[in-house]
Amino acid sequence: MNVFALIPAVLTVAFAASALPAAAQQKLLPAQSSIAFEIKQMGVPVQGHFKTFDAQVNFDAAKLAASKVTFTVDIASATLGAPEMDAELPKATWFDTAKFPQARFTSTAFKALGAGKYEVAGKLAIKGQSRDVTVPLAMSQNGATTTATGVLPIKRLSFRIGEGDWADTSMLADDVQVRFKLDLTGIPKLP
């Protein structure tokens, strides 16, 4: 067999493959997304948010078993909207950002609940503590943008957030509500 005779065929196959549309890359749109948190101090709600976060997403509602997400949050970007409180958050008592600069959620399984609702099981790691969590999620699409929203309740003391005197839950509640709105591109059409 003449190897040189195969060259035109190989080039034709290579050209045809390069002309196929590439799979859309799934991306988080951080400027359109938000992660907020709320905790009660002496019964009064205190709200804050994280300014910097990112995600690696591979989601297909038709292939949930193969879907994955890894979400990272720059903990030092937390703000309560008051400079004196924000200066306390990076300290060892709270987030200890010198040792633990990021929080990370890594999915282990997706479950469809119907009507655009899902549960995402995974590991949440904050301040060196890793816990299994289930994140409730609602998804909708508008054009090329997919929006995922939800509220994840966590116990701050499970992650050693607010140690020492601040471990007293009569002063600062143990329950924290983490609310998120994530805008994504490249997600296949939802059912």
N, C-alpha and C positions, 0 to 999 in steps of 0.2 A: 504494500500500500504506500502510495506517495504522500508523505507528510505535508509537502507543500500544497497539495491539492486540497487539504483540509483547511488551510488558512482562510480562504474566502468564507467558508461555512462558519468557522469559529467567529470571524469578525461580524458576520451577519447576525449570529445569535447574540453576541455581546452588544451590538448596536440596538437590537430589538429589546433586550433586557434593560438597557439604559433609557430607552424611550418610555418604559412603563412608569406610571405615576408612582412616586415614592409614598410610602405610608406616612400619613400626617404625624408629625412629632407632637406628642402631648406635652403641654407646658402650662404651668401656673402663671397667671397674670397678676403679679404681686400688687401693682398699682391699683387694681380694681378689687382686690381681696382684703379681708380683715380678719384678725384674731383678737378678740376681746375677752376679758375675764371680769368676774364680779365676786366679791366676798363681802361678808358683813362684819363690820367692826362695831362692837357694842350695839348690835342690832341695826346699824345704819349701813346701807349698801355703799360699797366703795368700788368704783369701776376703773379699769385700766385696759391697756392694749399693748400688743407687741408690734413694733414697727418693721422688723426685718425677719423674714421667713422664706422658705423655699420648699419645693416638692419635686420628687421624681415620680412621675405617674405613668402607669401602663394599665388603663382601664378599658374594658369592653364588656358591656352588660350581657352580651351573648357568650362571653367566655370568662365568667366570673372566677373559675378555678385558676385561670392563668393571670388574673388581674393582680396588680401590686401597687402599693404606694409607700413611699418613704417621705416623711415630712420632717423638716428641721426648723427649729425656731432659735434665733439668736436671742438668748435670755437677757443679755445686757441691753437689748432694745426695749425692754419693758418700761412702761411709763404709767404713772398714776395721775399725771398732769400737774404735779406740784414738785418743783425742784428739790425741796428738802426731803420729800418722801422718795423721789426717784434716786437720790444719792444713797439711800439705805438699801435699796433692792439688790445691788451687786454684792453686798457684804455677805460674809459666811453665814450669818444668822438666817438670811433669806435665800437667795439663789446661788451664792458663792460662785460668781461667774469667772473668777480667776481659775478655779479648778474645773468648773462645769459650764463652759461657754454656751453649750447648746442643749436644748431638749429635743428628743427625737421620738417620732412615732413610726413604727414599721409594721405594716399590715401582715397578717398571717392568713386571713380568709375574708371573703366577701359573701354576703347572703342577701338575696333579693327578697323584699317584703311585699312588693307590688306597688303600683301607683307611684313609681319614681322614688320609692323609699328603699333603703338598704341598711344593713348593719355591717360594720367593718371591725373584725376582731384583730387585735394586734398587741404589740408591746409598746408601752409609753415609758420612756426613760427621762427622768428629771433629777438633777443633782445627785447622780450616781445611784439612784434607786430605779429599778425597772419593775413595772406592774403590768399584768394583763388587763386590758380594757376593751370594751365594745363601744364603738362610736356609732350613734344613730346618724343617718345621713339622708337628706332629701336632695334629689338631683332634678334639674330642669335644663332645657336647652332653648336658646334664642339665637337663631342663626348659627354662627360658628362658635359661639360661646356656651359652655356648659357651666352651670352654677351649682355648687354643692354647699348646702347649709346644714348646720346642726348645733347641738349643745351637748358638750361632754361634761358631766359632773365628775369631779375628782375630790379626793380628801388630801388637803395640803400636807398634813402630818405624815401621810404615807410616803411622801417625797422629801421629808425633812425641811419643809418650807416654813419658816417662822419658828426657830428653835429657841431654847432658853425660856425667858419670861413670856415670849410670844406663843409658846406651846399651849398656854391657857386658852381654852376655847370659849370661855366666858367673855374674854376680851376680843378675840378674833376667831370667827367661826372656822371650823375645820372644812366645811363645804365650800367649794369653789365651782362656779359655773363658767366653763370655757365655751364661748360662742364663736362660731366661725362662718365666714362666707368666702368661698374660694371660687374664683372664676378661672376656667381652664379652656384651652383650645386644643383641637386635634382629637377630641373624644368622639368615637363612633356614635351614630344615631342611637338614642335610647329607645327602648320598646314603648 
